[in-house]
Amino acid sequence: MASAPPPAPGPPKPPPRRRALYPQGLRGLKPGASPGIEPHRLPERPPEGERATITCIDYCKDRAEARRIDDLDAFLAAHRPEWTSVRWINVDGTRDSTAVKALATKYGLHPLAVEDLMQTGQRPKAEAYPAVGEHHARVFVLLRMLELKEGRVYSEQVSIFLGRRTVLSFQETPGDVWDPIRARLQAEGSRTRAQDASYLVYALLDAIVDHCFPILEHYGDRLADLEEEIVERPGKHLVRQVHEMKRDLLALRASIWPIREVVHALQREPHECIGDVTRTYLRDVYDHAVQVIDILENYREVASALMETWMTSASNRLNEIIGVLTVISTIFVPLTFFAGVWGMNFRHMPEIDERWAYPWGFWALSVVVAGGLLWLFRKKRWI
């Protein structure tokens, strides 16, 4: 009887997945790929439910108008009002590649900047792009915006393009810290309305940096509460909280520390889109960034010291417990000796047959010895 033919070999098994060495946002990078992303190479349609929210604010010294853009194609096809001196377009939702493609094509954004815009997890930076061919002169600023919501800190990547009369800002999700700036743009006599587009970028950066202070205040209060609880009740659950605090402060450091370099680069970089007035005000942002970093480094040192404080408190508590147990053991050593002597099975012990032997011989002697030891320990301040 002929044997059955061997089964056909199946598809080769994929190699075991390894842990990614790059951040989540950099997995799209391919070795040897062409640098940058041309706008026409972006997908035509955004993912389901990922449509961006686009707002536009046109303003000059005497007037300001804000509106939401529902028809992006019609908006880009129309000319801006003649009275407008600065236009600020804000996009909430960078996953909407259709909106990014339309704006990048309209305003001639550089492919390298578009690539940084579309990839999350980028390091904050500031780069100047001169006007070359179809690409307009721009200053590209990328940094992270921090927000405190329900006791938790959330971080998102923000990309800002500065032109001569136009500012484009892209955010990953709706919601930001720029509502006070929008209110100032609507107020008559506002200094922001009287300046150029670069001053608006300064105001956006200043709001991001200043919003770090309430976040650091929140962590300062948590550190104070943790320190008080560790000193009074050094429980094991506090170790986890201290480690979480150190991890959060480390994440904050990675987001805040590069801001100083970004502001410093904007100060020293000569570019036609950055005015002299803005360079002067950028010094204030730089000072605030340095102050935020100093506070953050102090908090990191306090968090590291909290772990040592917990270990010291736990060691002191253990020493107290051991001291109490040692005193109790020392008191019972002579009592154990007396019980062992009177408990020996000897027939001829002089005091065994006496009526006073048990109450006055054993118990009275035990009480006197125990009381004497307690008095001695208290006199030497051991208890």
PAMIPA-450913 format. One record per residue (C-alpha): residue in three letters; y, x, z. Coordinates in steps of 0.2 Angstrom, whole numbers, plus 5000, padded with zeros to 4 digits. Example, Ala and Ser with C-alpha at 12.3 -4.5 7.8 and 13.67 -1.06 7.14 Angstrom:
# PAMIPA-450913
ALA497850625039 SER499550685036 
END
This chain:
# PAMIPA-450913
MET500050005000 ALA501750074995 SER502950115008 ALA504650025008 PRO506050125001 PRO507250205013 PRO508850105017 ALA510350165007 PRO511550275017 GLY512950175024 PRO514750235023 PRO515150395033 LYS515750365051 PRO517550395054 PRO517950545065 PRO518250505083 ARG520050455086 ARG521050585095 ARG522550565106 ALA524150575096 LEU525250725100 TYR526850645093 PRO527850505101 GLN527450325094 GLY528950325083 LEU528550485074 ARG526850435068 GLY527550395051 LEU527950575047 LYS526750655034 PRO526650845032 GLY527450895015 ALA528250725012 SER529950725004 PRO531350735016 GLY532350575019 ILE532150395014 GLU533050334999 PRO533650155001 HIS532750084986 ARG531150144994 LEU531250025009 PRO530149875009 GLU530949715001 ARG530449595015 PRO530549615034 PRO529049585045 GLU528749405050 GLY530049355063 GLU530949515062 ARG532549465053 ALA534049555059 THR535649475067 ILE537149545058 THR538949525065 CYS540549585057 ILE542249615065 ASP543749645054 TYR545349695063 CYS547049775062 LYS548449805074 ASP549049625074 ARG547449525070 ALA545549515072 GLU544149405066 ALA542349405071 ARG540949315062 ARG539049305060 ILE538349355043 ASP537049235037 ASP537149275018 LEU537149465017 ASP537149474998 ALA538649364997 PHE539549455011 LEU539249625003 ALA539749564986 ALA541449504992 HIS542949614996 ARG543649635013 PRO545249555017 GLU546849655012 TRP547549655030 THR545949735037 SER546149915043 VAL544449935051 ARG542749845048 TRP541349845061 ILE539649785056 ASN538349775069 VAL536449745065 ASP535249695079 GLY533549725072 THR533149885063 ARG531449825058 ASP532249715045 SER532149835031 THR532949715019 ALA534649715028 VAL534549905031 LYS534249935012 ALA535649825007 LEU536949905019 ALA536350085015 THR536550044997 LYS538249964998 TYR538950105010 GLY538050255002 LEU537150315018 HIS536250475017 PRO534350475015 LEU534150595030 ALA535150475041 VAL534250325034 GLU532550415039 ASP533250445057 LEU533750265058 MET532150185053 GLN531050295065 THR531050265083 GLY530950405096 GLN532250515089 ARG533150645099 PRO535050595101 LYS536150695089 ALA537750695079 GLU537750745061 ALA539150755048 TYR538750715030 PRO540050755017 ALA540450655001 VAL539150704988 GLY538850604973 GLU538450424977 HIS538450464996 HIS540050435005 ALA540750545019 ARG539950485035 VAL539750545053 PHE538050495059 VAL537750475078 LEU536050435086 LEU535850405104 ARG534950295117 MET535750145125 LEU535150105143 GLU535249935151 LEU534649875168 LYS533749705168 GLU532949625183 GLY532849795192 ARG532049885177 VAL532850005165 TYR532649975146 SER533050095133 GLU533350075114 GLN533850185100 VAL535650155093 SER536250225076 ILE538150235072 PHE538850275055 LEU540750315055 GLY541650305039 ARG543550315035 ARG543750125038 THR542050065042 VAL540850075057 LEU539050025055 SER537950015071 PHE536149975071 GLN535149925086 GLU533249895089 THR533449735098 PRO534849605102 GLY535949625117 ASP537049775121 VAL538349845132 TRP539849815120 ASP540449645125 PRO541949725134 ILE542449815117 ARG542249645108 ALA543449565120 ARG544649705119 LEU544649685100 GLN545149505102 ALA546549545114 GLU548249555107 GLY549149725110 SER547449815112 ARG547450005109 THR545849995100 ARG546549885087 ALA548050005084 GLN546850155081 ASP545750205067 ALA543850185065 SER543450345074 TYR544250275090 LEU543050125089 VAL541650245089 TYR542350335104 ALA542450165113 LEU540650125109 LEU540050295115 ASP541150275131 ALA540350105135 ILE538650175133 VAL538950325145 ASP539950225158 HIS538550095158 CYS537450235166 PHE538450235182 PRO537750065188 ILE536050115183 LEU536150275193 GLU536850175208 HIS535350065207 TYR534250215209 GLY535250285222 ASP535050125233 ARG533150135230 LEU533150315235 ALA534050275251 ASP532850135255 LEU531350245251 GLU531950385262 GLU532250265277 GLU530550185275 ILE529650355274 VAL530550415290 GLU530050265299 ARG528450205292 PRO527650345281 GLY526250235273 LYS525150285258 HIS525950155247 LEU527550255247 VAL526750395238 ARG526550285222 GLN528350225223 VAL529050405225 HIS528050455209 GLU528650305200 MET530450355205 LYS530250535199 ARG529450465182 ASP530950345179 LEU532250485183 LEU531350605171 ALA531450475157 LEU533250445161 ARG533550625160 ALA532750635143 SER533950495137 ILE535550545146 TRP535550735145 PRO535750755125 ILE537250635126 ARG538350785132 GLU537850885117 VAL538250735105 VAL539950715112 HIS540250905112 ALA539750905093 LEU540950765089 GLN542350865098 ARG542151025089 GLU541550965072 PRO542950955059 HIS542750795049 GLU543950695039 CYS543250535047 ILE543750585065 GLY545550575070 ASP546450695081 VAL546850545094 THR544950515095 ARG544550705098 THR545750695113 TYR544850535120 LEU543150615118 ARG543550735132 ASP543450585144 VAL541750535137 TYR541150715139 ASP541750725157 HIS540850565161 ALA539350625153 VAL539350785164 GLN539650675179 VAL538150565175 ILE537050715172 ASP537550795189 ILE537150635198 LEU535550615189 GLU535050795194 ASN535450765212 TYR534450615212 ARG532950705205 GLU533050835219 VAL533150695232 ALA531650615224 SER530650785225 ALA531250805243 LEU530650635247 MET528850685244 GLU529050835256 THR529850715268 TRP528350595267 MET527150745270 THR528150805285 SER528250625292 ALA526350595289 SER525950765297 ASN527050725312 ARG526250555314 LEU524550635313 ASN525050765326 GLU525650635338 ILE523950545336 ILE522950705339 GLY524050735354 VAL523650565362 LEU521850585358 THR521850765366 VAL522650695382 ILE521350565383 SER519850685380 THR520650805393 ILE520750675406 PHE518950615403 VAL518150795404 PRO518150805423 LEU517650625425 THR516150665413 PHE515750805424 PHE515750705440 ALA514650565431 GLY513450705426 VAL513250775443 TRP513050615452 GLY511850555438 MET510650695440 ASN508850635446 PHE508750735462 ARG507850665477 HIS508850765490 MET510750745488 PRO511650735505 GLU512850605500 ILE511750495490 ASP511150395505 GLU512850365512 ARG513650195510 TRP515350275506 ALA514650395493 TYR514850285477 PRO516550205481 TRP517450345490 GLY516450495484 PHE516450465465 TRP517750335461 ALA519150395473 LEU518850575467 SER518950515448 VAL520550425451 VAL521350565460 VAL520850695447 ALA521450575432 GLY523050535441 GLY523350725444 LEU523150765426 LEU524250625420 TRP525650685432 LEU525350865426 PHE525550815408 ARG527150715411 LYS527850855421 LYS527650975407 ARG528250845394 TRP526650845384 ILE526550655384 
END
